[in-house]
Amino acid sequence: MKPVGLVKGPAESPHEFRFITPDNTRLKVGEFVYYNFNGRKVLCRVSKRLPLRQYPDIYLSNPSVEPERILRVIGVSTREFDLYEMRATILGYYDRQLGFINPRIPPKPGMPVYLAEREIIESVLLKKRAGEVGSIHLGYLLNREEDIPVVIDTSLTVSEHLAILAGTGSGKSYLAGVIVEELLKPYNRASVLVFDPHGEYHTLREVEGIEEFRDGDYSPRVRIYGREDIKLRLSELDYDELVNLLPNLTDKMEAMLSRIYRELSEQGHFTVDDLIARLEELREREETTANGLIWRVRRYLRDMDLIDDYRHMDLKNLLRPGQASILQLTEMSDMEQELLVSALMKRILKARINAEKGNDGEKLEYPVFVIIEEAHRFASRDSRSFDVLRTILSEGRKFGVGVCLISQRPSKIDSDILSQCMTQVVMRMVNPADQDNVRKSVESIGREMIEELPGLTKGQAVVSGVAINTPVLIRVRKRLTSHGGASKNAPEEWIRWSEKGEERARVVERKARLFWDDE
């Protein structure tokens, strides 16, 4: 293979070097190259690209005259201006047991630098190949014209948690749809739950009719839960969650409610009527306090559709291998959504702990993966669901509860929670506060990769973390199902409705004319 450049010398950092190349098309920032060291191919990533020689300003003073024409007239070769100085970060040679080993000796000046072949990228950068058991095919290497698949390890992704971070309109929900498709493929057959605040994931049901998702007796299932299907029993709520539902409680009210809650919890399942009955028993001794609580329970608990005395979502129907369950939260208030995430995630973690430790009670015998859209609303410190998410992100991996946090505002996610997501997919991000939060919370993304974020376009991303051997730039693959989160085309809808209105007006006019003609 022919080299694409020659080493010029070391750069400022001991882990970087510079090389010169005439290649002005293939060697983009993020591309992978290598040099040979003691019979090993030392992999490197291009981190910066600068022209070695620029046209004099006077050559650019007349926009109607191309600089190449001036050079030809004065007899200077244009090749002198087609040289570039590249800066490359040394990743090292790869060892299956130890990972990347940096030789700690930069290449000597004059050493040839080669473009990394497809075989090197697939064998060294990726932990899995596309279609293997336990693989997630996200997309393709961004800087290559040929389609080189970028694949991450399913087990490490779902057990060590995942974060998808991006600005509005960058394609994060589309990417999440790709991931759910991969998890439902025959080589994964995952148990997936999606908290969907915007109703974007219902189109995933299309997988049930696509042959590519079937294998023998296996066929995936997608269940959609609307507002009427999403229920929590009152007895499932923790005391703190119950208090959050009842506003403006006095100290006496909290003390009374706490005492009654403990008594009712000891008997197991209880209803709103059970709670009111206990409060009415205390009316004679503490009338004002009891009346205040009774009014609040009737006003806030009985009117909340989410709370039900008897119905609730059975975890084994909600979560089973080869199934994705979509909880559509579009008609719920922010408080109801936070309460649902908190209570349901608590149940899931407890069920997995019971299964792993052989405890009594509700059990889930298999790992689960939960995708939370708009994660900044649920994982900030002032959210009702913060405590349980912090617990799951730090301890859930031991019990097989994996979480994917998706957010357009990572600066609003608690940094301790974000840092627990050991695989990250970061898409276009312009906000400096969000970039800074990513830089602080995501250790595996280097400075040069952070600098790439504003320049990414829709469907492009940086993938890093434990599920892949080194950060890479990708373009997300095309979904097999349609995307439910596409923006509305306002002009088309206005025109369609205008035409419908005009047609209705013509129908009314014809009916009126026929009526008067009959008269």
C-alpha positions in Angstrom: 0.0 0.0 0.0 1.3 3.5 -0.9 1.9 6.0 1.9 -0.2 9.1 2.1 2.4 11.2 3.8 5.8 11.5 5.6 6.5 12.3 9.2 7.7 15.9 9.8 8.4 15.6 13.5 6.8 15.7 17.0 4.0 18.1 17.9 3.5 20.0 21.2 2.1 17.0 23.0 4.2 13.8 23.5 1.3 11.8 22.1 1.1 13.7 18.8 3.2 14.1 15.7 3.0 16.1 12.5 3.2 14.7 8.9 3.2 16.3 5.5 0.8 15.1 2.7 -0.3 16.2 -0.7 -3.7 14.4 -0.2 -6.4 17.1 -0.1 -9.4 14.8 -0.2 -9.1 11.7 2.1 -7.3 12.9 5.1 -10.0 14.8 7.1 -10.1 15.4 10.8 -11.1 12.2 12.5 -9.6 9.9 9.8 -7.3 7.0 10.9 -3.8 6.5 9.7 -0.9 4.4 10.9 2.9 4.0 10.9 5.0 0.9 11.4 7.0 0.4 14.6 8.9 -2.9 15.3 6.6 -4.8 12.9 3.4 -3.4 14.4 0.9 -1.0 12.9 0.6 2.0 15.3 -2.9 3.5 14.8 -3.3 7.3 14.9 -6.2 9.7 14.4 -5.9 12.9 12.4 -6.7 15.8 14.8 -5.8 18.9 12.8 -5.3 19.9 9.1 -3.5 23.1 7.9 -2.3 24.1 4.5 1.4 24.2 4.4 1.7 27.1 2.0 -1.1 29.7 1.2 -1.6 31.9 -1.8 -0.2 35.5 -1.4 -3.0 37.9 -0.7 -2.3 39.7 -4.0 -3.2 36.5 -5.9 -6.6 36.6 -4.3 -7.3 40.3 -4.9 -9.3 39.8 -8.1 -12.2 37.3 -7.7 -12.6 36.9 -11.4 -9.0 35.6 -11.9 -8.3 32.2 -10.4 -4.9 32.0 -8.5 -3.9 28.9 -10.6 -4.0 31.0 -13.7 -1.5 33.5 -12.2 0.8 30.6 -11.2 0.7 29.1 -14.7 1.6 32.6 -16.2 4.6 33.0 -13.9 5.7 29.4 -14.3 5.1 28.2 -10.7 3.7 24.7 -10.1 0.4 24.5 -8.3 1.6 21.4 -6.5 3.6 23.7 -4.1 0.2 24.9 -2.8 -1.3 21.4 -2.5 0.7 20.4 0.6 -0.8 20.0 4.0 0.6 19.7 7.5 -1.4 17.2 9.5 -1.4 16.7 13.2 -2.1 13.1 14.4 -2.8 11.7 17.9 -1.1 8.4 18.6 -3.6 5.7 19.8 -1.1 2.8 19.7 -1.1 -0.8 18.6 -4.0 -2.9 19.8 -3.8 -5.8 22.2 -7.0 -7.8 22.8 -6.3 -8.1 26.5 -4.7 -4.7 27.3 -6.3 -2.5 24.6 -4.2 0.2 23.0 -0.5 0.3 23.9 1.3 3.5 23.2 4.9 2.8 22.1 5.8 6.1 23.8 8.3 6.8 21.1 7.0 9.2 18.3 7.8 8.2 14.7 11.0 9.4 13.2 11.0 12.2 10.6 10.7 10.9 7.2 8.8 7.7 8.2 5.9 6.9 5.9 2.3 7.3 7.1 -0.5 5.1 5.7 -4.2 5.4 5.5 -5.8 2.7 7.7 -7.4 -0.1 5.7 -10.9 -1.3 6.3 -9.6 -4.6 7.8 -7.5 -2.6 10.4 -10.5 -0.4 11.4 -12.9 -3.3 11.8 -10.5 -5.6 13.7 -8.9 -2.9 15.9 -11.5 -0.2 16.5 -14.6 -2.3 16.9 -15.4 -4.8 19.6 -18.0 -6.5 17.4 -18.8 -7.0 13.7 -22.2 -6.2 12.1 -24.7 -9.0 12.6 -22.8 -10.8 15.3 -24.6 -11.9 18.5 -24.5 -8.9 20.8 -23.8 -6.2 18.2 -25.4 -2.8 17.5 -24.8 -1.5 14.0 -25.1 2.3 14.5 -23.9 3.6 11.1 -20.7 4.0 9.0 -17.4 5.7 9.4 -18.0 9.4 8.5 -14.8 10.2 6.5 -14.9 7.2 4.2 -16.8 7.0 0.9 -17.0 3.3 1.2 -19.4 2.0 3.8 -17.3 0.8 6.8 -19.8 -0.3 9.5 -19.4 1.2 13.0 -20.6 -1.4 15.5 -20.7 -1.2 19.3 -21.0 -4.0 21.9 -24.6 -4.6 23.1 -23.6 -6.1 26.4 -21.3 -3.2 27.4 -23.8 -0.6 26.0 -26.9 -1.8 28.0 -25.1 -2.8 31.2 -22.8 0.2 31.5 -25.4 2.7 30.4 -25.6 5.0 27.3 -26.0 8.7 26.8 -27.2 10.3 23.5 -26.5 14.0 23.6 -27.3 16.5 20.9 -28.8 19.8 20.0 -32.4 20.2 18.7 -32.8 18.7 15.2 -29.5 16.8 15.2 -31.2 13.4 14.9 -30.9 11.9 18.4 -34.4 10.3 18.4 -33.8 8.9 14.9 -30.6 7.4 16.3 -32.5 6.0 19.3 -34.9 4.3 16.8 -31.9 2.7 15.1 -30.7 1.4 18.4 -34.1 -0.1 19.3 -34.2 -1.7 15.9 -30.8 -3.3 16.5 -31.9 -4.5 20.0 -34.9 -6.2 18.5 -32.9 -8.0 15.8 -32.6 -11.8 16.2 -29.0 -11.4 17.3 -30.0 -9.4 20.4 -33.7 -10.0 21.3 -33.6 -7.4 24.0 -36.2 -6.3 26.6 -36.6 -2.6 26.0 -38.8 0.1 27.7 -39.1 3.6 26.2 -40.4 6.7 28.1 -41.6 8.7 25.1 -42.7 12.3 26.1 -43.4 13.4 22.5 -45.0 10.3 20.8 -42.1 9.7 18.4 -41.5 6.0 18.8 -44.9 4.4 17.8 -43.6 3.7 14.3 -41.3 1.0 15.7 -44.3 -1.3 15.6 -43.4 -1.6 11.9 -40.7 -4.1 12.9 -43.4 -6.7 13.4 -43.9 -6.8 9.6 -40.3 -6.7 8.4 -38.7 -10.0 7.5 -35.2 -8.9 8.6 -36.3 -9.0 12.2 -37.5 -12.7 12.1 -35.5 -15.8 12.6 -37.2 -19.2 12.9 -39.8 -18.9 15.6 -38.6 -15.5 16.8 -40.5 -12.4 15.8 -40.2 -9.1 17.9 -43.1 -7.4 19.4 -43.7 -3.6 20.0 -46.4 -2.6 22.5 -47.7 0.9 22.7 -49.1 2.2 26.0 -51.3 5.3 25.9 -52.6 7.4 28.8 -55.4 4.9 29.6 -53.0 2.0 29.8 -50.4 3.7 32.1 -51.4 3.3 35.7 -49.7 3.3 39.2 -51.4 1.9 42.3 -51.3 4.3 45.2 -49.7 1.6 47.4 -46.7 1.6 44.9 -45.7 5.1 45.8 -43.1 5.9 48.4 -44.0 8.3 51.2 -41.9 11.1 49.6 -43.7 10.7 46.3 -47.1 10.8 48.0 -46.1 14.0 49.8 -45.0 15.6 46.5 -48.5 15.1 45.2 -50.2 17.0 48.0 -49.2 20.7 48.0 -48.8 23.0 50.9 -48.7 20.5 53.8 -48.2 21.8 57.3 -45.9 20.0 59.7 -48.9 18.5 61.5 -50.3 17.3 58.2 -47.0 15.6 57.3 -46.7 14.0 60.7 -50.3 12.6 60.4 -49.8 11.4 56.9 -46.5 9.7 57.7 -48.1 7.8 60.6 -51.1 6.6 58.4 -48.9 5.8 55.5 -46.7 3.5 57.7 -49.8 1.7 59.1 -51.4 1.2 55.6 -48.1 0.0 54.1 -47.8 -2.7 56.7 -51.1 -4.2 55.5 -49.8 -4.2 51.8 -52.2 -2.9 49.2 -54.3 0.1 50.0 -56.6 2.5 48.2 -57.5 6.2 48.2 -60.6 5.3 50.2 -58.5 3.4 52.8 -56.4 6.6 53.2 -59.5 8.8 53.6 -61.1 6.4 56.0 -58.1 6.5 58.3 -58.1 10.3 58.2 -61.8 10.5 59.0 -61.1 8.4 62.1 -58.8 11.1 63.3 -61.3 14.0 62.8 -62.5 14.1 66.3 -59.0 14.6 67.8 -57.4 16.7 65.1 -60.2 18.1 63.0 -58.4 20.9 61.2 -55.4 18.8 60.2 -57.5 15.8 59.1 -59.9 17.9 57.1 -57.0 19.6 55.3 -55.5 16.3 54.3 -58.9 14.8 53.3 -59.6 17.8 51.0 -56.1 17.5 49.4 -56.4 13.7 48.9 -59.8 14.0 47.2 -58.7 17.0 45.2 -55.3 15.7 43.9 -55.2 11.9 44.1 -58.7 11.1 42.9 -58.4 13.5 40.0 -55.1 12.1 38.8 -55.6 9.6 36.0 -52.1 8.1 36.6 -53.1 6.9 40.1 -55.5 3.9 40.2 -56.7 1.9 43.2 -56.4 -1.5 41.6 -55.0 -1.4 38.1 -51.3 -1.2 37.4 -48.8 -2.3 34.8 -47.5 -5.8 35.2 -43.7 -5.8 34.8 -43.6 -9.2 33.0 -46.0 -7.9 30.4 -44.2 -4.6 30.1 -40.7 -6.1 29.9 -39.9 -9.3 28.2 -37.1 -10.4 25.8 -37.8 -9.6 22.2 -40.2 -6.8 23.1 -40.1 -3.0 23.1 -42.7 -1.3 25.2 -43.4 2.4 24.4 -45.0 4.5 27.2 -46.5 7.6 25.5 -46.4 10.4 28.0 -47.7 13.2 25.7 -50.9 13.8 27.6 -49.3 13.8 31.1 -48.2 16.7 33.1 -44.6 17.1 34.0 -45.3 16.1 37.6 -47.1 12.9 36.4 -44.2 12.0 34.1 -41.6 12.5 36.9 -43.7 10.4 39.3 -44.1 7.6 36.7 -40.4 7.5 36.0 -39.6 7.5 39.7 -42.1 4.8 40.7 -41.7 2.5 37.8 -37.9 2.6 37.7 -37.9 1.8 41.5 -40.2 -1.2 40.8 -37.9 -2.4 38.0 -34.8 -2.2 40.1 -36.4 -4.0 43.0 -37.7 -6.7 40.8 -34.2 -7.3 39.3 -32.7 -7.4 42.8 -35.3 -9.9 43.9 -34.5 -12.1 41.0 -30.7 -11.9 41.4 -30.8 -12.5 45.2 -33.7 -14.9 45.3 -35.8 -12.6 47.4 -39.6 -12.8 47.6 -41.8 -10.4 45.7 -42.1 -9.2 42.2 -39.2 -10.5 40.0 -37.7 -10.0 36.5 -35.5 -12.9 35.6 -33.7 -11.1 32.7 -31.8 -7.8 32.2 -33.7 -4.9 30.9 -32.8 -1.7 29.0 -34.7 1.6 29.6 -34.6 4.6 27.2 -35.5 8.0 28.7 -36.1 10.8 26.3 -35.8 14.4 27.5 -33.6 13.1 30.2 -32.7 16.5 31.5 -36.2 16.7 32.9 -35.8 13.5 34.9 -32.1 13.5 35.9 -31.7 17.0 37.3 -31.3 17.5 41.0 -34.7 19.2 41.4 -36.6 16.4 39.7 -38.8 13.9 41.6 -37.1 11.0 39.8 -33.5 12.2 40.5 -32.8 9.9 43.5 -33.9 6.7 41.8 -32.0 7.5 38.6 -28.8 8.3 40.5 -29.2 4.9 42.3 -29.8 2.9 39.1 -27.0 4.7 37.2 -24.5 3.9 40.0 -25.8 0.4 41.0 -28.1 -0.8 38.3 -25.3 -2.5 36.3 -24.8 -5.1 39.0 -28.5 -6.1 38.7 -29.0 -5.9 34.9 -30.9 -2.6 34.7 -29.4 -0.5 31.9 -30.4 3.1 31.1 -30.1 5.3 28.0 -30.4 9.0 28.7 -31.3 11.1 25.6 -31.1 14.9 26.0 -30.7 18.1 24.1 -29.6 20.0 27.2 -26.8 17.9 28.9 -25.8 20.9 31.0 -29.1 20.4 32.9 -28.3 16.7 33.7 -26.6 16.2 37.0 -22.9 15.6 36.2 -22.7 12.6 38.6 -25.4 10.8 36.7 -24.0 11.7 33.2 -20.6 10.5 34.2 -22.0 7.0 34.9 -23.0 6.6 31.2 -19.9 4.7 30.0 -20.8 4.8 26.3 -21.7 8.2 24.7 -23.0 9.2 21.3 -22.7 13.0 20.9 -24.2 14.8 17.9 -24.2 18.4 16.8 -23.9 20.7 19.8 -23.4 24.5 19.6 -24.3 25.6 23.1 -20.9 26.3 25.0 -22.4 25.3 28.4 -23.5 21.9 26.9 -20.1 21.4 25.3 -18.4 22.2 28.6 -20.6 19.8 30.5 -19.9 17.0 28.0 -16.2 17.8 28.3 -16.3 17.5 32.1 -18.5 14.4 32.3 -17.4 12.4 29.3 -13.7 11.5 29.8 -13.3 9.4 26.6 -14.0 12.3 24.2 -10.8 14.2 23.5 -10.5 18.0 23.0 -10.2 17.7 19.2 -13.5 15.7 19.1 -15.3 18.3 21.2 -14.2 20.9 18.7 -15.8 18.9 16.0 -19.3 19.1 17.5 -20.5 22.4 16.1 -19.5 21.4 12.6 -21.4 18.1 12.6 -24.6 18.0 10.4 -27.8 16.1 11.0 -27.2 12.3 11.4 -23.5 12.7 12.2 -22.1 11.8 15.6 -19.1 11.1 17.8 -19.2 7.6 19.4 -17.0 6.9 22.4 -16.8 4.9 25.6 -16.5 1.3 26.7 -18.6 -0.2 23.9 -16.0 0.8 21.2 -12.2 0.7 21.4 -11.7 4.4 20.5 -13.8 7.4 19.7 -15.0 7.6 16.0 -17.0 9.9 13.8 -20.0 8.3 12.2 -22.9 8.9 9.9 -26.0 7.1 11.3 -27.4 4.3 9.2 -30.8 4.5 7.6 -33.7 3.2 9.7 -35.7 0.2 8.6 -38.9 1.7 10.2 -40.2 5.1 9.5 -39.3 8.0 11.8 -42.1 9.2 14.0 -40.4 12.4 15.1 -40.1 14.2 11.8 -40.9 17.9 11.8 -44.2 19.1 10.3 -44.1 20.7 6.9 -46.2 23.7 7.7 -46.6 25.1 4.1 -47.8 21.7 2.8 -50.3 21.3 5.6 -51.6 24.9 5.1 -52.1 24.4 1.4 -53.8 21.0 2.0 -56.2 22.4 4.5 -56.8 25.5 2.4 -57.7 23.3 -0.6 -60.0 21.2 1.7 -61.7 24.4 2.9 -62.2 25.6 -0.7 -63.7 22.2 -1.7 -66.1 22.3 1.3 -67.1 25.8 0.3 -67.8 24.7 -3.2 -69.9 21.7 -2.0 -72.0 24.0 0.2 -72.5 26.5 -2.6 -73.7 23.7 -5.0 -76.1 22.4 -2.4 -77.5 25.9 -1.8 -77.9 26.4 -5.6 -79.8 23.1 -5.9 -82.0 24.1 -3.1 -83.0 27.4 -4.6 -83.4 25.9 -8.0 -85.9 23.3 -6.5 -87.8 26.2 -4.9 
